[in-house]
């Protein structure tokens, strides 16, 4: 149980990094609190479960479990991002990740981001 909790804590750390980096990786997309909570609700048990099942050598420690918990959402979001980009070669099944700031410095209108936008932008 302790390893599960440390793994889930690693996912919380990942979510904090995710929330902070959205202002740089997608400055014109806006996300609502329910989207962040949904992603967190998916990552917490998955990271805790992965930390519990991970074959540690020579054995589990809190630090290793936190790293596994942090690494799992990173791997998942990277895989989703890569598959999303690969799927756009033919028909675009997902939209682009939002508008970029204009070169003239004039602010553009912020648009609502989807859950896929939130997951795929690391």
KOLZADO-709958 format. One record per residue: x, y, z of N, C-alpha, C in turn; residue number from 1; residue in one letter. Coordinates in pm, 1 decimal, m for minus. Layout:
BEGIN
<n_xx: X&n_yy: Y&n_zz: Z&ca_xx: X&ca_yy: Y&ca_zz: Z&c_xx: X&c_yy: Y&c_zz: Z&zati: NUM&nunu: A>;
...
***
This chain:
BEGIN
<n_xx: 82.3&n_yy: m120.3&n_zz: 0.0&ca_xx: 0.0&ca_yy: 0.0&ca_zz: 0.0&c_xx: 86.5&c_yy: 126.5&c_zz: 0.0&zati: 1&nunu: X>;
<n_xx: 197.8&n_yy: 121.1&n_zz: 71.8&ca_xx: 285.6&ca_yy: 237.6&ca_zz: 77.3&c_xx: 344.8&c_yy: 268.4&c_zz: m60.6&zati: 2&nunu: X>;
<n_xx: 383.5&n_yy: 164.1&n_zz: m133.6&ca_xx: 438.1&ca_yy: 183.9&ca_zz: m268.0&c_xx: 333.1&c_yy: 245.2&c_zz: m359.5&zati: 3&nunu: X>;
<n_xx: 207.8&n_yy: 200.7&n_zz: m346.4&ca_xx: 98.4&ca_yy: 257.5&ca_zz: m425.0&c_xx: 85.4&c_yy: 407.6&c_zz: m398.9&zati: 4&nunu: X>;
<n_xx: 88.8&n_yy: 445.9&n_zz: m271.7&ca_xx: 73.0&ca_yy: 587.3&ca_zz: m236.7&c_xx: 189.7&c_yy: 671.8&c_zz: m288.0&zati: 5&nunu: X>;
<n_xx: 310.6&n_yy: 620.1&n_zz: m279.8&ca_xx: 424.4&ca_yy: 694.3&ca_zz: m333.1&c_xx: 416.4&c_yy: 706.7&c_zz: m485.4&zati: 6&nunu: X>;
<n_xx: 369.8&n_yy: 602.1&n_zz: m552.7&ca_xx: 350.9&ca_yy: 610.1&ca_zz: m697.2&c_xx: 244.8&c_yy: 711.8&c_zz: m734.7&zati: 7&nunu: X>;
<n_xx: 135.0&n_yy: 713.9&n_zz: m658.5&ca_xx: 29.5&ca_yy: 813.1&ca_zz: m682.9&c_xx: 81.5&c_yy: 953.7&c_zz: m656.6&zati: 8&nunu: X>;
<n_xx: 165.9&n_yy: 969.6&n_zz: m556.0&ca_xx: 226.3&ca_yy: 1100.0&ca_zz: m529.1&c_xx: 314.1&c_yy: 1144.8&c_zz: m646.5&zati: 9&nunu: X>;
<n_xx: 383.2&n_yy: 1051.2&n_zz: m709.1&ca_xx: 461.3&ca_yy: 1083.8&ca_zz: m828.7&c_xx: 372.9&c_yy: 1136.6&c_zz: m940.6&zati: 10&nunu: X>;
<n_xx: 253.0&n_yy: 1079.6&n_zz: m953.7&ca_xx: 158.3&ca_yy: 1128.7&ca_zz: m1054.8&c_xx: 109.6&c_yy: 1268.6&c_zz: m1020.1&zati: 11&nunu: X>;
<n_xx: 93.3&n_yy: 1298.0&n_zz: m891.6&ca_xx: 55.1&ca_yy: 1433.6&ca_zz: m850.0&c_xx: 165.0&c_yy: 1532.3&c_zz: m888.9&zati: 12&nunu: X>;
<n_xx: 290.2&n_yy: 1493.1&n_zz: m867.8&ca_xx: 401.3&ca_yy: 1579.8&ca_zz: m909.3&c_xx: 399.4&c_yy: 1603.7&c_zz: m1059.4&zati: 13&nunu: X>;
<n_xx: 370.8&n_yy: 1497.7&n_zz: m1135.1&ca_xx: 360.1&ca_yy: 1513.6&ca_zz: m1280.6&c_xx: 247.9&c_yy: 1611.1&c_zz: m1316.0&zati: 14&nunu: X>;
<n_xx: 134.4&n_yy: 1598.6&n_zz: m1249.2&ca_xx: 21.9&ca_yy: 1688.0&ca_zz: m1277.6&c_xx: 57.0&c_yy: 1833.2&c_zz: m1247.3&zati: 15&nunu: X>;
<n_xx: 131.3&n_yy: 1857.8&n_zz: m1141.9&ca_xx: 174.2&ca_yy: 1994.1&ca_zz: m1111.4&c_xx: 263.0&c_yy: 2049.9&c_zz: m1222.1&zati: 16&nunu: X>;
<n_xx: 353.4&n_yy: 1966.6&n_zz: m1271.9&ca_xx: 437.6&ca_yy: 2009.0&ca_zz: m1384.1&c_xx: 351.8&c_yy: 2031.8&c_zz: m1508.0&zati: 17&nunu: X>;
<n_xx: 256.3&n_yy: 1943.6&n_zz: m1531.6&ca_xx: 166.4&ca_yy: 1957.2&ca_zz: m1646.7&c_xx: 88.6&c_yy: 2087.9&c_zz: m1640.4&zati: 18&nunu: X>;
<n_xx: 32.1&n_yy: 2119.3&n_zz: m1524.0&ca_xx: m45.1&ca_yy: 2242.2&ca_zz: m1510.0&c_xx: 42.5&c_yy: 2364.3&c_zz: m1535.2&zati: 19&nunu: X>;
<n_xx: 164.3&n_yy: 2362.0&n_zz: m1488.3&ca_xx: 254.6&ca_yy: 2476.0&ca_zz: m1502.9&c_xx: 299.0&c_yy: 2493.1&c_zz: m1648.2&zati: 20&nunu: X>;
<n_xx: 330.1&n_yy: 2383.1&n_zz: m1718.3&ca_xx: 384.2&ca_yy: 2393.3&ca_zz: m1853.6&c_xx: 278.8&c_yy: 2428.8&c_zz: m1957.4&zati: 21&nunu: X>;
<n_xx: 151.2&n_yy: 2413.0&n_zz: m1927.6&ca_xx: 47.2&ca_yy: 2448.3&ca_zz: m2025.7&c_xx: 53.4&c_yy: 2595.2&c_zz: m2063.9&zati: 22&nunu: X>;
<n_xx: 97.2&n_yy: 2678.9&n_zz: m1973.8&ca_xx: 106.1&ca_yy: 2821.2&ca_zz: m2007.1&c_xx: 213.5&c_yy: 2849.8&c_zz: m2111.2&zati: 23&nunu: X>;
<n_xx: 309.4&n_yy: 2757.5&n_zz: m2128.8&ca_xx: 415.8&ca_yy: 2775.4&ca_zz: m2227.5&c_xx: 392.6&c_yy: 2691.7&c_zz: m2352.3&zati: 24&nunu: X>;
<n_xx: 344.8&n_yy: 2567.4&n_zz: m2336.0&ca_xx: 328.3&ca_yy: 2480.5&ca_zz: m2452.0&c_xx: 198.9&c_yy: 2507.6&c_zz: m2528.2&zati: 25&nunu: X>;
<n_xx: 101.0&n_yy: 2566.5&n_zz: m2463.8&ca_xx: m25.2&ca_yy: 2599.8&ca_zz: m2529.9&c_xx: m80.5&c_yy: 2727.2&c_zz: m2467.6&zati: 26&nunu: X>;
<n_xx: m17.1&n_yy: 2840.1&n_zz: m2494.7&ca_xx: m57.0&ca_yy: 2962.0&ca_zz: m2424.5&c_xx: m197.1&c_yy: 3012.7&c_zz: m2456.9&zati: 27&nunu: X>;
<n_xx: m251.8&n_yy: 2974.5&n_zz: m2570.1&ca_xx: m382.5&ca_yy: 3025.9&ca_zz: m2608.1&c_xx: m495.6&c_yy: 2924.8&c_zz: m2590.4&zati: 28&nunu: X>;
<n_xx: m463.0&n_yy: 2808.7&n_zz: m2534.2&ca_xx: m567.7&ca_yy: 2713.7&ca_zz: m2499.3&c_xx: m602.1&c_yy: 2733.4&c_zz: m2352.5&zati: 29&nunu: X>;
<n_xx: m729.9&n_yy: 2727.6&n_zz: m2323.8&ca_xx: m770.5&ca_yy: 2737.3&ca_zz: m2183.7&c_xx: m836.1&c_yy: 2605.7&c_zz: m2143.7&zati: 30&nunu: X>;
<n_xx: m804.5&n_yy: 2563.6&n_zz: m2023.2&ca_xx: m855.5&ca_yy: 2438.0&ca_zz: m1971.8&c_xx: m934.1&c_yy: 2465.5&c_zz: m1844.4&zati: 31&nunu: X>;
<n_xx: m1036.9&n_yy: 2386.1&n_zz: m1822.8&ca_xx: m1118.2&ca_yy: 2405.0&ca_zz: m1703.4&c_xx: m1071.1&c_yy: 2309.5&c_zz: m1593.3&zati: 32&nunu: X>;
<n_xx: m1115.3&n_yy: 2336.7&n_zz: m1474.0&ca_xx: m1074.9&ca_yy: 2257.3&ca_zz: m1358.9&c_xx: m1119.1&c_yy: 2112.4&c_zz: m1371.9&zati: 33&nunu: X>;
<n_xx: m1236.6&n_yy: 2086.9&n_zz: m1429.1&ca_xx: m1283.6&ca_yy: 1949.9&ca_zz: m1442.1&c_xx: m1192.5&c_yy: 1869.4&c_zz: m1533.0&zati: 34&nunu: X>;
<n_xx: m1131.5&n_yy: 1933.9&n_zz: m1632.9&ca_xx: m1039.6&ca_yy: 1861.7&ca_zz: m1720.4&c_xx: m915.1&c_yy: 1817.9&c_zz: m1642.7&zati: 35&nunu: X>;
<n_xx: m859.5&n_yy: 1908.7&n_zz: m1563.0&ca_xx: m743.2&ca_yy: 1873.3&ca_zz: m1482.6&c_xx: m777.3&c_yy: 1762.1&c_zz: m1383.5&zati: 36&nunu: X>;
<n_xx: m893.9&n_yy: 1771.3&n_zz: m1320.9&ca_xx: m932.7&ca_yy: 1669.7&ca_zz: m1223.6&c_xx: m958.3&c_yy: 1534.3&c_zz: m1289.8&zati: 37&nunu: X>;
<n_xx: m1011.5&n_yy: 1534.5&n_zz: m1412.0&ca_xx: m1033.1&ca_yy: 1410.2&ca_zz: m1484.5&c_xx: m900.4&c_yy: 1342.9&c_zz: m1516.7&zati: 38&nunu: X>;
<n_xx: m804.9&n_yy: 1420.9&n_zz: m1565.0&ca_xx: m673.0&ca_yy: 1365.4&ca_zz: m1596.0&c_xx: m608.3&c_yy: 1312.5&c_zz: m1468.9&zati: 39&nunu: X>;
<n_xx: m619.6&n_yy: 1387.1&n_zz: m1360.1&ca_xx: m560.7&ca_yy: 1343.1&ca_zz: m1234.2&c_xx: m627.0&c_yy: 1214.6&c_zz: m1184.8&zati: 40&nunu: X>;
<n_xx: m758.2&n_yy: 1204.1&n_zz: m1202.2&ca_xx: m830.3&ca_yy: 1084.0&ca_zz: m1160.6&c_xx: m788.6&c_yy: 962.0&c_zz: m1242.6&zati: 41&nunu: X>;
<n_xx: m743.4&n_yy: 982.5&n_zz: m1364.3&ca_xx: m694.4&ca_yy: 871.8&ca_zz: m1446.5&c_xx: m551.3&c_yy: 835.6&c_zz: m1408.6&zati: 42&nunu: X>;
<n_xx: m467.1&n_yy: 934.9&n_zz: m1387.0&ca_xx: m325.3&ca_yy: 909.7&ca_zz: m1363.5&c_xx: m294.7&c_yy: 856.9&c_zz: m1223.5&zati: 43&nunu: X>;
<n_xx: m366.1&n_yy: 902.5&n_zz: m1121.2&ca_xx: m334.0&ca_yy: 862.1&ca_zz: m984.1&c_xx: m341.6&c_yy: 710.3&c_zz: m963.4&zati: 44&nunu: X>;
<n_xx: m453.5&n_yy: 646.0&n_zz: m992.3&ca_xx: m455.7&ca_yy: 500.8&ca_zz: m969.8&c_xx: m364.4&c_yy: 424.3&c_zz: m1065.4&zati: 45&nunu: X>;
<n_xx: m351.5&n_yy: 472.0&n_zz: m1188.5&ca_xx: m264.2&ca_yy: 402.9&ca_zz: m1283.8&c_xx: m118.4&c_yy: 408.7&c_zz: m1238.4&zati: 46&nunu: X>;
<n_xx: m73.9&n_yy: 524.9&n_zz: m1191.5&ca_xx: 64.3&ca_yy: 538.4&ca_zz: m1145.4&c_xx: 87.2&c_yy: 459.5&c_zz: m1016.9&zati: 47&nunu: X>;
<n_xx: m9.6&n_yy: 459.3&n_zz: m926.2&ca_xx: 3.3&ca_yy: 380.3&ca_zz: m804.8&c_xx: 10.0&c_yy: 231.6&c_zz: m834.0&zati: 48&nunu: X>;
<n_xx: m72.4&n_yy: 187.7&n_zz: m926.7&ca_xx: m73.0&ca_yy: 46.8&ca_zz: m966.0&c_xx: 58.4&c_yy: 8.8&c_zz: m1033.3&zati: 49&nunu: X>;
<n_xx: 108.0&n_yy: 95.6&n_zz: m1121.7&ca_xx: 235.7&ca_yy: 69.0&ca_zz: m1189.3&c_xx: 350.4&c_yy: 65.1&c_zz: m1088.8&zati: 50&nunu: X>;
<n_xx: 347.9&n_yy: 153.6&n_zz: m990.2&ca_xx: 452.6&ca_yy: 154.6&ca_zz: m888.3&c_xx: 447.7&c_yy: 27.2&c_zz: m803.8&zati: 51&nunu: X>;
<n_xx: 328.2&n_yy: m25.1&n_zz: m783.7&ca_xx: 314.9&ca_yy: m148.6&ca_zz: m706.0&c_xx: 367.4&c_yy: m268.6&c_zz: m784.5&zati: 52&nunu: X>;
<n_xx: 343.4&n_yy: m271.9&n_zz: m914.9&ca_xx: 381.9&ca_yy: m386.8&ca_zz: m997.9&c_xx: 524.6&c_yy: m379.3&c_zz: m1051.7&zati: 53&nunu: X>;
<n_xx: 586.3&n_yy: m264.5&n_zz: m1046.5&ca_xx: 718.5&ca_yy: m247.9&ca_zz: m1107.1&c_xx: 819.9&c_yy: m342.4&c_zz: m1041.1&zati: 54&nunu: X>;
<n_xx: 902.6&n_yy: m411.4&n_zz: m1122.5&ca_xx: 1001.1&ca_yy: m505.3&ca_zz: m1065.5&c_xx: 1128.2&c_yy: m433.2&c_zz: m1020.5&zati: 55&nunu: X>;
<n_xx: 1127.0&n_yy: m379.1&n_zz: m902.3&ca_xx: 1241.0&ca_yy: m303.4&ca_zz: m850.1&c_xx: 1358.6&c_yy: m397.1&c_zz: m824.2&zati: 56&nunu: X>;
<n_xx: 1478.0&n_yy: m345.2&n_zz: m849.0&ca_xx: 1599.1&ca_yy: m420.6&ca_zz: m820.7&c_xx: 1688.8&c_yy: m336.9&c_zz: m732.6&zati: 57&nunu: X>;
<n_xx: 1719.1&n_yy: m368.1&n_zz: m616.8&ca_xx: 1697.1&ca_yy: m487.6&ca_zz: m535.5&c_xx: 1564.9&c_yy: m485.8&c_zz: m459.8&zati: 58&nunu: X>;
<n_xx: 1495.6&n_yy: m374.7&n_zz: m453.1&ca_xx: 1366.3&ca_yy: m370.7&ca_zz: m385.0&c_xx: 1307.9&c_yy: m231.2&c_zz: m393.4&zati: 59&nunu: X>;
<n_xx: 1178.0&n_yy: m218.6&n_zz: m362.2&ca_xx: 1115.0&ca_yy: m86.5&ca_zz: m373.0&c_xx: 1160.6&c_yy: 7.0&c_zz: m261.0&zati: 60&nunu: X>;
<n_xx: 1176.1&n_yy: 132.4&n_zz: m298.3&ca_xx: 1200.2&ca_yy: 240.1&ca_zz: m202.1&c_xx: 1101.0&c_yy: 351.4&c_zz: m234.5&zati: 61&nunu: X>;
<n_xx: 1074.5&n_yy: 439.9&n_zz: m140.9&ca_xx: 981.9&ca_yy: 549.5&ca_zz: m170.8&c_xx: 1026.3&c_yy: 632.7&c_zz: m291.4&zati: 62&nunu: X>;
<n_xx: 1153.9&n_yy: 661.8&n_zz: m302.8&ca_xx: 1203.9&ca_yy: 742.7&ca_zz: m413.2&c_xx: 1180.7&c_yy: 674.8&c_zz: m547.5&zati: 63&nunu: X>;
<n_xx: 1207.6&n_yy: 544.7&n_zz: m554.6&ca_xx: 1185.9&ca_yy: 470.7&ca_zz: m679.3&c_xx: 1037.9&c_yy: 469.6&c_zz: m716.8&zati: 64&nunu: X>;
<n_xx: 951.5&n_yy: 452.1&n_zz: m617.5&ca_xx: 807.5&ca_yy: 450.5&ca_zz: m644.7&c_xx: 759.2&c_yy: 586.4&c_zz: m694.6&zati: 65&nunu: X>;
<n_xx: 812.7&n_yy: 695.6&n_zz: m638.8&ca_xx: 775.7&ca_yy: 829.6&ca_zz: m686.4&c_xx: 820.5&c_yy: 847.6&c_zz: m830.5&zati: 66&nunu: X>;
<n_xx: 940.4&n_yy: 799.0&n_zz: m863.5&ca_xx: 989.1&ca_yy: 811.0&ca_zz: m1001.4&c_xx: 904.9&c_yy: 730.1&c_zz: m1099.4&zati: 67&nunu: X>;
<n_xx: 863.2&n_yy: 611.0&n_zz: m1059.6&ca_xx: 774.3&ca_yy: 531.6&ca_zz: m1145.4&c_xx: 640.3&c_yy: 602.2&c_zz: m1161.6&zati: 68&nunu: X>;
<n_xx: 588.3&n_yy: 656.9&n_zz: m1052.9&ca_xx: 462.1&ca_yy: 730.5&ca_zz: m1059.2&c_xx: 470.3&c_yy: 854.3&c_zz: m1145.5&zati: 69&nunu: X>;
<n_xx: 584.8&n_yy: 920.5&n_zz: m1146.6&ca_xx: 604.5&ca_yy: 1037.2&ca_zz: m1232.3&c_xx: 624.8&c_yy: 995.1&c_zz: m1377.2&zati: 70&nunu: X>;
<n_xx: 694.1&n_yy: 884.5&n_zz: m1397.6&ca_xx: 727.0&ca_yy: 841.0&ca_zz: m1533.0&c_xx: 609.6&c_yy: 786.0&c_zz: m1611.7&zati: 71&nunu: X>;
<n_xx: 516.2&n_yy: 719.9&n_zz: m1544.5&ca_xx: 404.6&ca_yy: 658.8&ca_zz: m1616.9&c_xx: 319.7&c_yy: 761.4&c_zz: m1692.7&zati: 72&nunu: X>;
<n_xx: 273.8&n_yy: 870.5&n_zz: m1631.6&ca_xx: 197.9&ca_yy: 968.9&ca_zz: m1709.0&c_xx: 280.9&c_yy: 1033.0&c_zz: m1820.6&zati: 73&nunu: X>;
<n_xx: 410.2&n_yy: 1047.8&n_zz: m1797.3&ca_xx: 496.9&ca_yy: 1103.1&ca_zz: m1901.6&c_xx: 498.8&c_yy: 1011.4&c_zz: m2022.3&zati: 74&nunu: X>;
<n_xx: 513.8&n_yy: 882.6&n_zz: m1999.8&ca_xx: 515.9&ca_yy: 785.1&ca_zz: m2109.6&c_xx: 380.8&c_yy: 780.9&c_zz: m2179.9&zati: 75&nunu: X>;
<n_xx: 272.4&n_yy: 779.5&n_zz: m2102.6&ca_xx: 139.2&ca_yy: 773.8&ca_zz: m2163.4&c_xx: 109.1&c_yy: 897.5&c_zz: m2247.9&zati: 76&nunu: X>;
<n_xx: 138.4&n_yy: 1015.5&n_zz: m2195.5&ca_xx: 107.5&ca_yy: 1137.2&ca_zz: m2271.5&c_xx: 196.8&c_yy: 1149.0&c_zz: m2395.0&zati: 77&nunu: X>;
<n_xx: 320.1&n_yy: 1103.0&n_zz: m2386.1&ca_xx: 407.6&ca_yy: 1105.2&ca_zz: m2503.3&c_xx: 356.4&c_yy: 1008.8&c_zz: m2609.3&zati: 78&nunu: X>;
<n_xx: 314.4&n_yy: 889.9&n_zz: m2568.9&ca_xx: 260.3&ca_yy: 793.3&ca_zz: m2664.6&c_xx: 133.2&c_yy: 845.0&c_zz: m2730.1&zati: 79&nunu: X>;
<n_xx: 46.8&n_yy: 908.6&n_zz: m2653.9&ca_xx: m75.9&ca_yy: 965.1&ca_zz: m2710.3&c_xx: m43.2&c_yy: 1077.6&c_zz: m2807.1&zati: 80&nunu: X>;
<n_xx: 52.7&n_yy: 1160.6&n_zz: m2773.6&ca_xx: 92.6&ca_yy: 1271.1&ca_zz: m2860.4&c_xx: 149.6&c_yy: 1219.9&c_zz: m2992.5&zati: 81&nunu: X>;
<n_xx: 235.7&n_yy: 1119.0&n_zz: m2985.6&ca_xx: 296.4&ca_yy: 1064.0&ca_zz: m3107.4&c_xx: 190.2&c_yy: 997.3&c_zz: m3194.7&zati: 82&nunu: X>;
<n_xx: 101.5&n_yy: 919.6&n_zz: m3134.2&ca_xx: m1.7&ca_yy: 854.3&ca_zz: m3214.4&c_xx: m99.4&c_yy: 955.5&c_zz: m3273.2&zati: 83&nunu: X>;
<n_xx: m123.4&n_yy: 1064.6&n_zz: m3201.1&ca_xx: m211.1&ca_yy: 1169.0&ca_zz: m3252.1&c_xx: m149.9&c_yy: 1233.6&c_zz: m3376.5&zati: 84&nunu: X>;
<n_xx: m23.0&n_yy: 1264.4&n_zz: m3369.0&ca_xx: 43.6&ca_yy: 1325.9&ca_zz: m3485.1&c_xx: 53.1&c_yy: 1229.6&c_zz: m3601.8&zati: 85&nunu: X>;
<n_xx: 76.8&n_yy: 1101.4&n_zz: m3575.0&ca_xx: 84.3&ca_yy: 1002.2&ca_zz: m3681.9&c_xx: m51.6&c_yy: 982.5&c_zz: m3747.9&zati: 86&nunu: X>;
<n_xx: m158.6&n_yy: 999.8&n_zz: m3673.2&ca_xx: m293.1&ca_yy: 981.4&ca_zz: m3727.3&c_xx: m338.5&c_yy: 1094.2&c_zz: m3817.2&zati: 87&nunu: X>;
<n_xx: m264.8&n_yy: 1203.5&n_zz: m3820.5&ca_xx: m305.8&ca_yy: 1318.8&ca_zz: m3901.9&c_xx: m254.5&c_yy: 1313.8&c_zz: m4044.5&zati: 88&nunu: X>;
<n_xx: m182.9&n_yy: 1211.5&n_zz: m4082.8&ca_xx: m127.9&ca_yy: 1206.9&ca_zz: m4219.1&c_xx: m238.5&c_yy: 1202.1&c_zz: m4323.9&zati: 89&nunu: X>;
<n_xx: m337.9&n_yy: 1118.8&n_zz: m4299.8&ca_xx: m450.1&ca_yy: 1110.9&ca_zz: m4392.4&c_xx: m555.3&c_yy: 1212.5&c_zz: m4353.6&zati: 90&nunu: X>;
<n_xx: m658.7&n_yy: 1164.1&n_zz: m4292.7&ca_xx: m762.8&ca_yy: 1252.2&ca_zz: m4240.5&c_xx: m723.5&c_yy: 1296.5&c_zz: m4099.7&zati: 91&nunu: X>;
<n_xx: m746.3&n_yy: 1418.4&n_zz: m4072.5&ca_xx: m714.7&ca_yy: 1470.7&ca_zz: m3939.3&c_xx: m823.9&c_yy: 1428.9&c_zz: m3842.3&zati: 92&nunu: X>;
<n_xx: m793.2&n_yy: 1331.6&n_zz: m3757.5&ca_xx: m893.3&ca_yy: 1285.2&ca_zz: m3661.9&c_xx: m896.5&c_yy: 1372.8&c_zz: m3537.7&zati: 93&nunu: X>;
<n_xx: m791.6&n_yy: 1446.9&n_zz: m3514.8&ca_xx: m789.4&ca_yy: 1541.7&ca_zz: m3404.3&c_xx: m742.7&c_yy: 1674.6&c_zz: m3457.3&zati: 94&nunu: X>;
<n_xx: m776.8&n_yy: 1778.0&n_zz: m3386.7&ca_xx: m740.2&ca_yy: 1910.8&ca_zz: m3434.0&c_xx: m601.9&c_yy: 1949.5&c_zz: m3384.5&zati: 95&nunu: X>;
<n_xx: m550.7&n_yy: 2055.4&n_zz: m3439.3&ca_xx: m422.1&ca_yy: 2105.1&ca_zz: m3394.3&c_xx: m432.4&c_yy: 2152.4&c_zz: m3251.0&zati: 96&nunu: X>;
<n_xx: m322.0&n_yy: 2172.2&n_zz: m3187.8&ca_xx: m318.1&ca_yy: 2202.8&ca_zz: m3045.9&c_xx: m338.6&c_yy: 2349.3&c_zz: m3014.5&zati: 97&nunu: X>;
<n_xx: m419.6&n_yy: 2415.1&n_zz: m3089.4&ca_xx: m452.1&ca_yy: 2553.8&ca_zz: m3058.0&c_xx: m370.0&c_yy: 2652.6&c_zz: m3137.4&zati: 98&nunu: X>;
<n_xx: m412.3&n_yy: 2777.2&n_zz: m3138.5&ca_xx: m343.5&ca_yy: 2880.1&ca_zz: m3215.4&c_xx: m213.3&c_yy: 2922.1&c_zz: m3147.6&zati: 99&nunu: X>;
<n_xx: m124.9&n_yy: 2971.2&n_zz: m3226.4&ca_xx: 1.2&ca_yy: 3024.0&ca_zz: m3174.0&c_xx: m12.8&c_yy: 3175.5&c_zz: m3162.0&zati: 100&nunu: X>;
<n_xx: 60.5&n_yy: 3237.9&n_zz: m3070.4&ca_xx: 55.5&ca_yy: 3383.6&ca_zz: m3060.1&c_xx: 99.7&c_yy: 3447.9&c_zz: m3191.7&zati: 101&nunu: X>;
<n_xx: 41.4&n_yy: 3559.3&n_zz: m3225.6&ca_xx: 74.5&ca_yy: 3624.5&ca_zz: m3351.8&c_xx: 213.0&c_yy: 3687.7&c_zz: m3345.0&zati: 102&nunu: X>;
<n_xx: 276.2&n_yy: 3699.3&n_zz: m3460.9&ca_xx: 410.2&ca_yy: 3756.8&ca_zz: m3468.4&c_xx: 409.7&c_yy: 3906.3&c_zz: m3436.6&zati: 103&nunu: X>;
<n_xx: 297.8&n_yy: 3972.5&n_zz: m3457.8&ca_xx: 290.6&ca_yy: 4116.9&ca_zz: m3433.3&c_xx: 277.1&c_yy: 4149.3&c_zz: m3285.0&zati: 104&nunu: X>;
<n_xx: 256.6&n_yy: 4047.7&n_zz: m3203.3&ca_xx: 243.2&ca_yy: 4071.7&ca_zz: m3060.6&c_xx: 101.0&c_yy: 4096.5&c_zz: m3015.0&zati: 105&nunu: X>;
<n_xx: 8.5&n_yy: 4108.0&n_zz: m3110.6&ca_xx: m131.2&ca_yy: 4126.4&ca_zz: m3072.0&c_xx: m185.7&c_yy: 3994.7&c_zz: m3016.7&zati: 106&nunu: X>;
<n_xx: m252.5&n_yy: 3998.8&n_zz: m2905.2&ca_xx: m303.9&ca_yy: 3873.9&ca_zz: m2848.1&c_xx: m418.8&c_yy: 3819.1&c_zz: m2930.9&zati: 107&nunu: X>;
<n_xx: m421.4&n_yy: 3689.2&n_zz: m2943.5&ca_xx: m532.7&ca_yy: 3622.6&ca_zz: m3009.5&c_xx: m631.1&c_yy: 3576.4&c_zz: m2903.8&zati: 108&nunu: X>;
<n_xx: m747.7&n_yy: 3540.0&n_zz: m2947.3&ca_xx: m851.2&ca_yy: 3492.2&ca_zz: m2856.5&c_xx: m813.7&c_yy: 3351.7&c_zz: m2809.6&zati: 109&nunu: X>;
<n_xx: m828.5&n_yy: 3328.6&n_zz: m2681.3&ca_xx: m802.8&ca_yy: 3195.4&ca_zz: m2627.2&c_xx: m921.8&c_yy: 3105.5&c_zz: m2657.7&zati: 110&nunu: X>;
<n_xx: m893.5&n_yy: 2980.5&n_zz: m2689.8&ca_xx: m999.9&ca_yy: 2884.8&ca_zz: m2718.8&c_xx: m994.2&c_yy: 2772.6&c_zz: m2615.7&zati: 111&nunu: X>;
<n_xx: m1106.0&n_yy: 2703.8&n_zz: m2600.5&ca_xx: m1113.2&ca_yy: 2595.0&ca_zz: m2504.1&c_xx: m1037.5&c_yy: 2474.3&c_zz: m2557.3&zati: 112&nunu: X>;
<n_xx: m956.2&n_yy: 2414.4&n_zz: m2472.3&ca_xx: m882.3&ca_yy: 2294.8&ca_zz: m2508.2&c_xx: m960.8&c_yy: 2170.1&c_zz: m2471.2&zati: 113&nunu: X>;
<n_xx: m933.7&n_yy: 2061.5&n_zz: m2541.0&ca_xx: m1001.1&ca_yy: 1933.7&ca_zz: m2511.5&c_xx: m915.1&c_yy: 1851.1&c_zz: m2416.5&zati: 114&nunu: X>;
<n_xx: m970.3&n_yy: 1739.2&n_zz: m2370.8&ca_xx: m892.4&ca_yy: 1649.4&ca_zz: m2285.7&c_xx: m771.5&c_yy: 1594.2&c_zz: m2360.9&zati: 115&nunu: X>;
<n_xx: m787.3&n_yy: 1567.4&n_zz: m2490.8&ca_xx: m674.4&ca_yy: 1519.1&ca_zz: m2570.4&c_xx: m566.0&c_yy: 1626.0&c_zz: m2579.1&zati: 116&nunu: X>;
<n_xx: m606.2&n_yy: 1751.6&n_zz: m2592.7&ca_xx: m509.5&ca_yy: 1860.6&ca_zz: m2592.1&c_xx: m432.0&c_yy: 1862.8&c_zz: m2461.3&zati: 117&nunu: X>;
<n_xx: m501.8&n_yy: 1843.8&n_zz: m2353.3&ca_xx: m439.0&ca_yy: 1849.1&ca_zz: m2221.3&c_xx: m343.0&c_yy: 1732.5&c_zz: m2201.6&zati: 118&nunu: X>;
<n_xx: m380.8&n_yy: 1614.1&n_zz: m2246.1&ca_xx: m294.7&ca_yy: 1496.8&ca_zz: m2228.2&c_xx: m174.5&c_yy: 1503.0&c_zz: m2322.1&zati: 119&nunu: X>;
<n_xx: m195.9&n_yy: 1540.6&n_zz: m2447.1&ca_xx: m90.5&ca_yy: 1528.3&ca_zz: m2547.3&c_xx: 14.2&c_yy: 1638.2&c_zz: m2538.7&zati: 120&nunu: X>;
<n_xx: m12.3&n_yy: 1744.7&n_zz: m2470.4&ca_xx: 87.4&ca_yy: 1851.4&ca_zz: m2458.0&c_xx: 165.3&c_yy: 1832.6&c_zz: m2331.0&zati: 121&nunu: X>;
<n_xx: 283.9&n_yy: 1784.1&n_zz: m2343.8&ca_xx: 367.3&ca_yy: 1763.7&ca_zz: m2225.2&c_xx: 448.6&c_yy: 1887.4&c_zz: m2196.6&zati: 122&nunu: X>;
***
